[in-house]
Amino acid sequence: MMMAGGRTEDSGGWQRVFLLAVVFCTARFCHAEIGSREDAFVGYSEKSYKKTVFPAPRHGNEFLIFSTRFGDIRVELLPESSPNAVKYMKSLVTQRLMDGCSFYRAEPAGPTIDEGRDSIRPGYALVQGGLYSCGRQETKNLHVETAVNNTKGAVSLITGTSEFFFNLEAHPEWDGSFSVFGKVVDIDSWNVLRRIVALPTRQEAHSSGTILRMLQSPVPFKTRLELPTPIQGS
């Protein structure tokens, strides 16, 4: 079910409620009303999948590049810690399955109010994309690889799907639920993500009850793999 535009201010009363909510939160009293950020992926994060722990990552890995109209997002892949997720993501690139797909969900950080609700919650702080946006979504039951946490800049595969998301803030509540297959490595990539998450959105109710902020105009990308920079002394 589609909801009205997420960034359209529909009345002065709604603006006043939101302003009061922000002030309330910044005063450090918001914990009494806030819902959990775990709700961002209800239906996925709580599924039971076999979990595998591989060693922590080393430097000098391959890069996955997302090219958008705002510039490139460079993701260092982590094959030592998430070999199955990395192999899967690379297969999508080499088979050109992600060409023409888009980033379609953008959830800013900070306190927010969902339409039709009167309580505030922390923003989910993520940018999401994948094969769903181009009608090629897959069900992929890979083991969850848990060596790397959902820290700021981590890029995670949504369990059981062909979709992925960028953590714009640390999300310790999701550790152990998703395979982190890469990380954002430079300021230029962060600037692209900031531009995407600032775009206009509409609110859409997921079947789980989670309110999603979907981009009014999804951001298409093309992907390519880039060889790692040789490590000195190797």
Summary of the structure (lengths in Angstrom):
residues: 234
radius of gyration: 18.1
end to end distance: 54.7
largest distance: 63.6
contacts: 719
relative contact order: 0.24
helix: 23%
strand: 33%
